[in-house]
């Protein structure tokens, strides 16, 4: 995520790995030292590389970090790998909005169904999950939007089109995708307004 938000990860930049040894004694001052500012104005706790494996963080540990962050910020976003890790974290954190991102391909739906089943086992209703269909090619998708919604039993909250050229151009210009007048930019703004 730090690459996408143009945040350098290098010497002198703290990560969540730096919090692991002090989680039991963590306070807002410690979190302040680990937060990194993004050019867009957001603040991040970076996952880092090497050292403590991020998968070694228990959901309860992630909850400890997010609990401190909730006192300071209106919104806390936890970006997880597309595995069972995300559902375990959601179960530990509670009072969260779960956003499940899928692409309109058959191979993606099996993992999405397993994630939804795991969330159901943690007490989440399918209505609690916001489904985002990403990288849609419209009529050329392998699966239609109604197919995806029917298979998963969740209505899509957002449909984001595939616009590789727009994303590349924004990256080359150092601009945010949502700042342009593209369909993707418009749909990203609508998705953010819906989620937050």
C-alpha positions, 0 to 999 in steps of 0.5 A: 500500500505504501507504494500506491500512496507514494510513501517511502519505506527505508531507514528511519521509517518505523513499521508495525513490526516496531510495535510488536515488542511493545504492544502491551505497553502501547500508548498514543505517543508510541503510535505517533512515532510509527505513523507515516504521513502520506502526500494525500494527507492520510497517515499510515502504519506501514507493514514493513519488510523482513524481521517479524512476519506480518502474518505472525501478528495475531488478530488481537494485536491488530485490534490493539493497534486499531483501538489506539488509532480509533481515538485519533482518527475518524476512519481506520483502514486495515488492508489485509492479504486475500486470505483468512487473515482478514476475516480473523482480524475483522472478528477481533476488531468488531464494529467494523465495515468489512469491504470484500474486493473481488474481480469478475473472474470465476477463480476469485469467487471461491475465495470470496465465498470462503471469506464470507463463510468465515465472517458468518462464523464470526457473527457477521451477516452478509448484509454487513459486508460491502462488496466491491467488484474491481477491474470490471471490463463491462460486457467483456467480464467473464462473470456478469454483476448479477452472476457475482451477486447471486453466487456470493449472496451479497449485492455489490456496493461498488463496481470499479472499471478496469482503466489501466491506462488511466492508472498508469497516466496518474502514476507517471504524473504523480496524480491521484486516480480520483482527481481526473475526470475518468469513469474510474475516478468518478466511481472511486469517489462514489465508493469512498462516499458510500463507505465513509 
